């Protein structure tokens, strides 16, 4: 999780991110980096907590987002 917290926002590339836990009852390590505006409900339709479905429609499924995080942490050589 600490490595994810050092990444930029998956949506806009902004720094200072909040680590968002993707819903999965099997694991609490499914996390993605999102800036406050793309994470929190109070920022409206572009935010994950405002509408998960709308967020995924715009930015990819949870699995696709996790794959992007994995590629950022361990890019292919």
N, C-alpha and C positions, 0 to 999 in steps of 0.2 A: 504494500500500500504506500509506503514511503516513496518508492520510485515513481508511482503514478502521481503523487502529489507534486513532484518536481516537473511534470510535463505541462505544456500549455493547454488551454481549453481545446477540446476536440472540435468545437464548432468554429470558433473565431480566432484561436491562437493567442488569446489574451493570457497574461501572466497574473498570478494569484488565482488559484483554482480551489474549488471545494471538491473533495473526493466524494463522488456519488456512488452509492451502493445500488447496483442493479438488482431488481427483485429476483431472488432465487433462494428457496428455502434450504437448498442443499449446501450453499456456500456463502460466506460473507466476504469472500475475496474477489468477487466480480465487481470491480470498481472502475470508474472512468473519471477523468479530470474535466470538470466544467467550471467556467467562471460563474460568479454569482448570478449574472443575468441569464445564463443558459441553464442554470440549476433551479433557481427558486421560483415558486408560484407567483410571488408578488410582481414579477417582471413580465408576466403575460404570456401570450401564445407561443413565444419562442423558447419558453422554459420547460424543462423536463417535468417538473412537478405541476405545472399548469395543465398540461395535457400530454401524457406519455405517448398516446397514439399519434398526435400531431407531431410531436418531437421525432418519433421514429419514422414517420412518413417523410419528414424533411431531411433527416440526418442518417437514417439507416436503422436496421434492427439492433437490438441489444447485442446479439452475437457479432454483427458487423462492427459495431462500436468497440467491442472487446478485441476483435481482431486488429483494428487500427491501433489500439493501445499496445497490444503485444508487438506490433511492427515498430512502434515508436521506441519501445523499451529495448527490443532486440532486433535491430535492423539486420537484414541479410547482408553478409559480407560479399 
